[in-house]
C-alpha cells in the first residue's frame, strides 16, 4: 500500500513491513504533518518559507531511515519519543560507515530538519550535532555525481530504456509476447497493437531528455518548464529565457553536444505525431501527458542505473546527480568559468568566479566528457 502526501512517499516498504497496522497509521499521521511543515515552513519558519519538493522528498526518506535505526538498533521497537541522544547515536553510527561524506552530510541535515520541526511545532528540544559531516565554512562537500565513465554508461542506457526488439527480427511467438507487453504499456487491447506501436516504443524521447540533461544539467523544474522554443538546433544550444530560468534573472545560452542536438531533432520531429503534444509546447511529457516532476525523474535515473549496471546503494541517485556530474566534469575540462555559464549559476560564489567561456569551447568539453 502506498502512503504519500503531495507525491512524497511517507512510509517506504521496509518500514511498512516493520510496523503493525495501528503503528503504521500513527506514523503516517506524524510523517504527513512533518512533510507538510517542511514544504511550507521548514526552510525559514519566521517567514513561512518551505523547502523544495525535491529536498523534502529526500529528507522524508532519510528521516524514515533514522527512525528505523532507532526502532531496530537503539529501542525495542516502535516509538515516537525521539530524543537528541537518539540523534547523537545515529551520528556515531554514520561516522563508522564506509559511505560517502556527502551522503552522511545529507542524512545529518535531514535529521536536523526533523528536530527543527519538533522544536517549532511540538516544543521539543533543539539539537546541535557534536560534529558535522560537512565543511563548517559553508563550502559543502561535493554531492553525489556520476563519474565520467558512468556518464557514458547512462548515455548508452538511455538508448535501451523502454525499447523493444525490431518487429522484423522476431518470430511469431516472440511477436505475440512483445505485443502483450506493448498492449499493457500503451493501455490498449492486444488486438489493436500495430507496427506503429513498435516504432513508438523505440522513441527518441528518453535519449533526448537524458542527453540534454547530461549536457546542460537541467534541474527538475527546468525539465518541467522546458518548451520547444528553447531549442536552437542550428546553433546547437538551448536558449533559456529569463522568465523561465530557475533561480536566475538572466537569459542563458547553454551548449549542446552535436550528438544531443541530433537526438533532440529526431525527438522534435517524432513528437509531432502524438496527439498529447498537439496543444502543448512542453518538450517532454510523461506517458499520462503530464510534465515530468522530481519523483518521475528520480525513478527514471534509477532505472537507467539498473540498465547500466551502476550501483546506487548508499548514494543519492536523483536527477540532481546528473546535474552535479555536469558541474564536476565541466570544471575539470574547462574550468569554473565555463561551469558557471553551462550550469546557469547566478551567484559567482557557487562556482567561485565568473568567465565568459565561448559556447564552442563548452561544446567541445561536452564531447570529451562523454
LUMMI-854207 format. One line per field, with one value per residue (C-alpha): residue number from 0; x, y, z. Coordinates in steps of 0.2 Angstrom, whole numbers, plus 2048, in hexadecimal, padded with zeros to 3 digits. Example, Ala and Ser with C-alpha at 12.3 -4.5 7.8 and 13.67 -1.06 7.14 Angstrom:
<atoms>
num c(0_1)
x c(83E_844)
y c(7EA_7FB)
z c(827_824)
</atoms>
This chain:
<atoms>
num c(0_1_2_3_4_5_6_7_8_9_10_11_12_13_14_15_16_17_18_19_20_21_22_23_24_25_26_27_28_29_30_31_32_33_34_35_36_37_38_39_40_41_42_43_44_45_46_47_48_49_50_51_52_53_54_55_56_57_58_59_60_61_62_63_64_65_66_67_68_69_70_71_72_73_74_75_76_77_78_79_80_81_82_83_84_85_86_87_88_89_90_91_92_93_94_95_96_97_98_99_100_101_102_103_104_105_106_107_108_109_110_111_112_113_114_115_116_117_118_119_120_121_122_123_124_125_126_127_128_129_130_131_132_133_134_135_136_137_138_139_140_141_142_143_144_145_146_147_148_149_150_151_152_153_154_155_156_157_158_159_160_161_162_163_164_165_166_167_168_169_170_171_172_173_174_175_176_177_178_179_180_181_182_183_184_185_186_187_188_189_190_191_192_193_194_195_196_197_198_199_200_201_202_203_204_205_206_207_208_209_210_211_212_213_214_215_216_217_218_219_220_221_222_223_224_225_226_227_228_229_230_231_232_233_234_235_236_237_238_239_240_241_242_243_244_245_246_247_248_249_250_251_252_253_254_255_256_257_258_259_260_261_262_263_264_265_266_267_268_269_270_271_272_273_274_275_276_277_278_279_280_281_282_283_284_285_286_287_288_289_290_291_292_293_294_295_296_297_298_299_300_301_302_303_304_305_306_307_308_309_310_311_312_313_314_315_316_317_318_319_320_321_322_323_324_325_326_327_328_329_330_331_332_333_334_335_336_337_338_339_340_341_342_343_344_345_346_347_348_349_350_351_352_353_354_355_356_357_358_359_360_361_362_363_364_365_366_367_368_369)
x c(800_806_807_80A_807_808_812_81F_820_81C_81F_82C_829_836_82D_81C_823_829_81A_809_7F9_7F6_808_808_7F9_801_811_808_800_811_81A_80C_80C_81F_81F_812_81C_82C_824_81C_826_836_843_83F_831_831_82D_822_82E_82F_83B_83A_830_841_849_83A_838_84B_849_839_842_851_847_83E_84F_854_844_847_858_851_843_84F_860_85D_84B_841_835_82A_82A_827_830_83F_84D_85E_867_85F_866_877_877_872_880_88D_886_888_89A_8A0_897_8A0_895_898_89B_88D_881_884_883_872_86B_871_868_858_859_85C_84D_842_848_844_833_831_838_82C_81D_81D_829_836_848_854_862_874_87F_88F_898_893_896_897_8A3_89E_8A5_896_89F_896_89D_89A_889_887_88A_88D_89F_8A5_8A3_892_88C_891_887_878_878_878_86B_85F_860_85A_84D_83B_841_83B_842_840_82F_838_844_837_82F_81C_81D_829_81E_80F_818_81E_80D_806_813_80F_7FC_7FF_80C_800_7F0_7E8_7E1_7EE_7E4_7E7_7FA_801_813_811_811_822_829_821_829_83A_837_845_83C_847_858_854_84E_85D_86A_864_866_877_87C_873_870_85E_856_845_83B_844_840_82E_82E_838_82F_833_837_847_84F_85A_860_869_875_874_86F_860_85B_853_849_84A_838_83B_84D_84C_855_85B_857_860_85E_869_871_876_881_87B_886_883_87E_870_86B_867_85E_853_850_84A_83F_837_832_82B_821_817_80F_807_7F7_7FB_808_7FB_7F7_807_817_820_82F_82C_81C_819_80F_800_803_809_81A_828_82A_838_831_82E_840_848_83F_846_858_857_850_85E_86B_863_865_877_87C_880_87D_875_874_879_879_86C_867_85B_85A_866_873_874_875_883_88D_88C_893_8A1_8A6_8A5_8AF_8BD_8BC_8BA_8BB_8AF_8AA_8A3_89A_891_88B_886_87E_875_87B_876_881_894_897_88F_89D_8A9_8AC_8A4_8AA_8A3_8A8_8A3_895_8A0_8AD_89F_899_8AA_8AB_89A_8A1_8B0_8A5_89B)
y c(800_811_81F_830_842_84E_840_83E_82C_82C_81A_810_7FD_7F8_802_7FC_7EA_7EF_7F7_7F0_7F8_804_809_80C_818_821_823_829_837_83C_83C_845_853_854_854_861_86C_86A_86F_87E_884_87A_884_894_893_8A5_8AA_89A_894_882_876_870_860_858_85C_857_846_842_848_83D_82E_831_836_825_81C_825_81F_80D_80E_813_806_7F7_7FC_808_805_7F5_7F9_807_818_82A_830_836_83E_847_838_82D_83A_83A_827_827_833_828_819_824_828_816_812_810_81D_82D_83C_845_837_838_84B_84A_83E_849_858_84E_849_85C_861_854_85C_86D_867_860_870_87C_871_866_870_863_865_86D_862_867_859_855_855_859_84F_85F_86D_87A_889_887_87E_86D_85D_858_850_83F_840_834_831_834_821_820_82F_825_816_820_828_816_810_81D_815_805_80C_807_800_7F0_7E4_7E8_7E1_7D9_7CF_7C6_7B5_7B4_7AE_7BC_7C9_7C2_7C5_7D6_7DB_7D6_7E1_7F0_7EE_7F0_7FE_808_803_7FC_7EB_7DF_7DD_7F0_7F0_7F5_7F7_809_805_7FC_80C_816_80B_80E_821_82E_837_82F_831_843_846_83D_844_856_854_84C_85B_86A_863_867_869_85F_86F_874_863_867_878_874_879_877_889_887_87B_883_874_87F_885_876_87F_881_893_894_8A5_8AF_8AB_899_898_88F_899_8A6_8B7_8B6_8AE_89F_897_885_87A_86A_85C_858_847_84E_85A_84C_842_852_855_843_845_855_84E_83E_848_850_83F_83E_845_84A_856_85F_86D_86C_875_86A_861_851_84A_83A_82C_833_844_84D_857_84D_850_84C_83B_835_83B_833_823_825_827_818_80D_813_80F_7FD_7FB_802_7F7_807_803_811_809_816_823_831_82D_83A_845_851_844_847_85A_858_84D_85B_868_85C_856_867_86F_862_864_877_87F_888_896_88A_881_890_894_882_87F_890_896_8A7_8A9_8A8_8A1_891_88E_89A_8A5_8AB_8A9_8AB_89B_899_88D_884_880_879_86E_867_864_85A_84F_84B_848_83A)
z c(800_7FB_808_801_803_7F4_7EB_7F9_800_813_817_80C_80A_817_825_820_823_834_83B_83F_839_847_848_835_837_845_83C_82C_835_83C_82B_823_82F_82E_81B_81A_826_81C_80C_813_822_824_81B_825_831_835_823_81F_812_80E_806_7F4_7F1_7EB_7FC_806_7FC_801_813_816_80F_81A_82A_828_827_837_83F_83A_842_852_852_84D_855_864_86A_86B_85D_858_861_85D_86C_862_86C_869_870_862_855_85D_85C_84A_846_84F_844_834_839_838_828_817_80F_805_810_806_809_81C_81B_813_820_82E_826_825_837_83B_831_83B_84C_845_842_853_85B_851_851_861_86D_86C_870_863_85D_858_852_85B_84A_838_829_81E_81E_82B_820_815_806_807_802_7F0_7EE_7E5_7D3_7C4_7BF_7AE_7AB_7B2_7A8_798_79F_7A3_791_78A_796_790_77E_787_793_78E_77D_775_768_756_74F_740_74B_756_753_754_766_76B_762_76C_77D_778_772_783_78B_780_783_795_793_788_790_781_77C_776_765_762_764_753_74C_74F_762_75F_758_766_773_76C_76E_76F_77D_78B_782_77E_790_798_78C_78E_7A1_79F_795_79E_7B0_7AF_7C0_7C2_7C1_7B1_7A9_7AE_7A7_797_787_775_772_77E_771_763_759_74C_75A_765_774_780_782_794_796_7A6_7AA_7AA_7B1_7C2_7D0_7C3_7BC_7AC_79B_798_789_78D_782_77B_774_762_767_773_766_759_766_76A_758_756_765_760_74F_758_765_757_754_766_76A_77C_775_769_775_780_77E_78B_783_78E_796_7A0_799_7A2_799_7A8_7AA_7B2_7C5_7D2_7D6_7C4_7BF_7CE_7C9_7B8_7BD_7C8_7BA_7AF_7BD_7BD_7AA_7AB_7BA_7C5_7D7_7E1_7F2_7FF_7F1_7EE_7DD_7D7_7C7_7D1_7D0_7BD_7C0_7CC_7C0_7B3_7BF_7C5_7B4_7AC_7B9_7B6_7A3_7A1_7B2_7BE_7B2_7A5_7B3_7B9_7A7_7A3_7B4_7B5_7C6_7CA_7D9_7D5_7E7_7E0_7D4_7DC_7CD_7BD_7AB_79A_792_780_77C_770_77E_789_77B_778_78B_78A_77C_787_796_78D)
</atoms>
